[in-house]
Amino acid sequence: MTARGAPAHERVIRTLRSWGIRIDEALFLGGRDKGEFLKAFGADIFFDDQTRHCESAANHVAAGHVPFGVKNDS
């Protein structure tokens, strides 16, 4: 599960496949609120480059901050 929407979804899926990780389902939420959706959906993990999204998600699921992207200084 990630906050990204199309067309970023293709990069996410290709990256996971290149790491040898196969997924059976992925949701791309775009600008929607994350925490409550993740809780209701029963998601396993959430990645995002914005700490505010990760903090919201971490109340409900495992969350990983990706320190690269538009909202970071990298």
N, C-alpha and C positions, 0 to 999 in steps of 0.2 A: 504494500500500500504506500502510495506517495502522493504528495500534493500536486505533482506535475500533471498536466493535461497534454493533449495532442499538440504538437507533434513530438514532444519529448519522450513519450512512451516508447517509441521505437528504440531510442538510445538506451533506455533502461533495460529493456528486454534483451537487446544485443549484448550489452555489457554483462548481464547475468549469465547469458549463454556462453560467452567467451570465458567466464570463470568456471564453467562446468556446472552451473546451477540451473536446474530446470524448474520452472514454476507451473503450477496448474491453474493459478488464478491471480490476477493483479487488477487493482482498481486505481484509477487516476482521478483525484478529486478536484483538481483545478483550484479555484478560489473558495471552495466550501469549507465550513468549519470542520476541523479534524477530530477533536477529542470525542465528542458525543457520537459521531458517526462510527468511529473505530470501536467504541464500546458496544454499540448496538449491533454492529456487523460481526463482532467477535474476531477482529483482525489479530494476526500474530506479531507483526512488526511494521514499523513505519519509518521511512527515511525522508529527510528534507534538509535543505540548506538554510532554512530560517529557524533560529532557535525558538521563536515564539510558537511555531507549529510543533516543534519537537516537545516543548514543555507541556503544551496542551495534550498531545498524544500520550506522553509518558505517564499521565494520570491513569491511563487505561491499558496500554500495551507497551512492549519493548520499543524504544525509539532510538534512532541513530541520527546524529547530526553529521551532515556532509559538509565539511568546511570549505567547500569551493562552490562558486556560483555567483549569480548576479548580486545577491544580498550580502556577500562576504568580501573582505578586502584582498582575497587571494588572486 
